Amino acid sequence: MEPRNNEARLDPAIISLFPMLRHHKAMKLVEGRRVTECAVCLMDFADNDIVRLLTMCGHVFHPDCINLWLFLNKICPVWHFIFAATAFLYDTHLCSFGPC
């Protein structure tokens, strides 16, 4: 599957900026949320699974799932928030889990 055009996807270099950590550690960072499954593949997370955290919204996914998703679409699969290139200038760490 190919993206329709280059503007519909995120550059892999930008995707790699989103941190990867163990699921149980990510859950400590996103207080008040208990995410039990990847919204892309719908598979359950184990506490020791490595996940990729989207710092703009606080959602977590299996790295392979979200990497492919963001290569094909530049939106969060949960909130459908569009990741604008300029947003990455403001956020390389955890925000307040909403658009910055």
PyMOL commands that set and color helices and strands:
alter all, ss='L'
color gray80, all
select helices_A, chain A and resi 6-8+12-15+23-29+63-72+87-90
alter helices_A, ss='H'
color red, helices_A
select strands_A, chain A and resi 20-22+50-54+59-61
alter strands_A, ss='S'
color yellow, strands_A
deselect
rebuild
show_as cartoon
